[in-house]
Amino acid sequence: MHFVYLAIAIVAEVVGTTALKASAGFTQLFPTVLVFVGYSLAFFFMSLVLRTLPLGVTYAIWAGLGIVLVTLVGAVLYRQTPDLPALIGMALIIAGIAIMNLFSRQMTV
């Protein structure tokens, strides 16, 4: 169940971060509410994950996948297309998360 909670935390963080840009410095009500709801849900569900997974592993997955998803959302919604170095960096992040999931003994909790 901890991976379901982690997925919810990641999606909530992506929603909050995406809304952060749309909030225009917290001057737009609906995006501002989405920021607070998104981050609140993200941290709540991440706290549930931390009951079973180690902090470092949880944060690495949460932050890494969040970076990749926020970049994809930014490309679609804000036309902020990542360049080649950004794409390579994200590929390395995904590779790092895959290595952790496949080979780390901390993931077998």
Secondary structure, 3 states (H helix, E strand, C coil): CHHHHHHHHHHHHHHHHHHHHHCCCCCCHHHHHHHHHHHHHHHHHHHHHCCCCCHHHHHHHHHHHHHHHHHHHHHHHCCCCCCHHHHHHHHHHHHHHHHHHHHCHHHCC
